Amino acid sequence: MELAPMQVGIVTDLFAPDDIAGRLKSLGLCSGRRVQLVKAGDPIIVRVLGSRLGISARLARSIQVRPDTCVEEGVART
């Protein structure tokens, strides 16, 4: 996941084993979902569906996102 802190992006793909991808999807991290990077580091903190999730940096690298250019900076629509 490559976003700047407070930047909003859209999940485009998950490159994780099926069981882990299923868990991420159950937490709301699925293709097409808007996410906001709250804090970089390890773990990273992301906002998704109004909740904050901590994800290891290693696992975050398996989540592909693209910046959401239709959202005002610092404001995530979910």
Rosetta blueprint (number, residue, H / E / L):
1 M L
2 E L
3 L L
4 A L
5 P L
6 M L
7 Q L
8 V E
9 G E
10 I E
11 V E
12 T E
13 D E
14 L E
15 F L
16 A L
17 P L
18 D H
19 D H
20 I H
21 A H
22 G H
23 R H
24 L H
25 K H
26 S H
27 L L
28 G L
29 L L
30 C L
31 S L
32 G L
33 R L
34 R E
35 V E
36 Q E
37 L E
38 V E
39 K E
40 A L
41 G L
42 D L
43 P L
44 I E
45 I E
46 V E
47 R E
48 V E
49 L L
50 G L
51 S E
52 R E
53 L E
54 G E
55 I E
56 S L
57 A H
58 R H
59 L H
60 A H
61 R L
62 S L
63 I E
64 Q E
65 V E
66 R E
67 P E
68 D L
69 T L
70 C L
71 V L
72 E L
73 E L
74 G L
75 V L
76 A L
77 R L
78 T L
